[in-house]
Amino acid sequence: MSTNAENNEAKGVVNEDGVLKYGDLEVLTVEEVIDRGGFGCSQLFVIAFGGLVWTVEAFEILLLAMLSAVLKCEWGLTPVQEATITAMVFVGFFIGAPFFGYIADKYGRKNNLFLVCLISSCSGLMSAFSPNFGWMVFLRMILGFAAAGSGQCITYCIEFLPVKTRGPVVLLTEMFWIFGGIGIVLIGMYVNTNPALGWRYMLIFAAIPVILLTFVIPIALPSSPKFLVLQGEKEHALKILNWMIKLNCKAPVNVYLVNNEEKDKLLSESDVITQSDTEGSPPPPSPNEQLIVVEKEKWYKKYMISYLFINGMWKTTLLLWIIWLMFVSYYYGIILLTTTIFQYDRHCSLESGLPRLDICKELTRDDYIALLWTTAAETPGIIITALILPFIGRKWVMASEMVVVTIFTGLLLVCTLKPVLTFFLVVCRALIAGAFLAVFVYTPEVYPTKIRALGLATSSSLGRIGGMVSPYIAQVIFPLSEIAGIVLFIVMALVSVVAILLLPIETKGRALTDTGEAKNK
């Protein structure tokens, strides 16, 4: 064997065209193959399924505002019990988010989404037959546990998208959440204003789509190629990538897949040679052969939650936890506050409204229409965010939107007509939706693949603490003192603005890393 061949046995070669090869195969990462395939039908297929998971989870979560209002009258619940139904859902979220993050990182995004739908369908359907308050609280907590994993559909979709389309497309995917919100308000309006039906039918109708998804996901949904490469299943990953490319009407590729860190190391050790020098070079390795020697233990044992705090990532992680805490508190709080405002007659007075806590007022058709407007208001918020995100960047979009949210939250204290008040709520819902979905894009972008799901899951889980508190602010504190309730929401928005501006990393145009330690810039 020639000297060149001996020197190149464990190395890649960069030919005269500047292409990195290993044997006869070009060396590419999953991200590079996806970029070559472009955006097309395969991405639309994946987005549709990820969006459907988002839609059915929106059904189950957003119906809480209507459900608690109905049960308050039918079961004679106190304001604290009414708030507890919603709060326990977020207790389930808090427990479920890190669990499903671990499942997604160890067993794959697809298997995670299947498990989410399976548990959601069972607990959601059983909730419709709850005989009393205790059973309802328990079953909705189980549903919250499962719903915590639905956020992984964002991670799943991101790993199929070309870099340039990642931000806008994921944000537009979140439109499915709004579709779910609008759908459940329409269902609630039909069911709860129809004497022949009732709230149990609302829960049954909400559970039907997720039951169907439970059967479809194992059959139709492809696994994430990035996850498969990290697991050493490169042949399977290449098969899925070629399926994507064919669906996008482009020619399939025959390449050797590596993750980003493997390629960087291979480039640093490769020789720049002419095409003639590659004669006699070794054949390409088998699909499961590794170019880099890694430690024997499983990566999911090595990369624990502590990985979120090392190599400069501690500041980003802590700030993201604060942002998620404020965003979740505000988002779900303003949803519940909307129902509370419509449920109680507002008094243009600074006096405490203690007698109003005992009032049982069911939502009217006009109230449901107002809820429909405030829910649909999230659509322009997401569209505006999707349009400006690629140009301004994640941080500045979130910060500017939350500044406006702060202003309009303060305007809720103004004693005015219901249509004007509804407009203030519409602006708040629109912009918190845009900011919330922007952080859904930012969070998985800032972490490497091996802990991407874990990073999103832990942030989401910490945020659910705010979800536990927000029902008591909207449904207990606000009826007692409107000023105290609104001021708390203003504080949430302001704290989030400060935390966003302190984030050290901007992920706009930044490639996803696989196992490397993404350091703060």
Buried (B, 14 or more C-beta within 10 A) or exposed (E): EEEBBEEBEEBBBBBEEEEBBBBEBBBBBBBBBBBBBBBBEBBEBBBEBBBBBBBBBBBBBBBBBBBBBBBBBEEEBEBEBBBBBBBBBBBBBBBBBBBBBBBBBBBBBBBBBBBBBBBBBBBBBBBBEBEEBEEBBBBBBBBBBBBBBBBBBBBBBBBBBBBEBBBBBBBBBBBBBBBBBBBBBBBBBBBBBEEEBBBEBBBBBBBBBBBBBBEEBEEEBBBBBBBBBBBBBBEBBBBBBBBBBBBBEBEBBEBBBBBBBBBBBBEEEBEEBEEEBBEEBBEBBEBEEEBBEEEEEEBBEEBEBEBBEEEBBEBBBBBBBBBBBBBBBBBBBBBBBBBBBBBBEBEEEEEBBEEBBEEEBEBBEEBBEBBBBBBBBBBBBBBBBBEBBBEBBBBBBBBBBBBBBBBBBBBBBEEBEEEEBBBBBBBBBBBBBBBBBBBBBBBBBBBBBBBBBBBBBBBBBBBBBBBBBBBBBBBBBBBBBBEEBBBBBBBBBBBBBBBBEBBBBBBBEBBBBBBBEBEEE
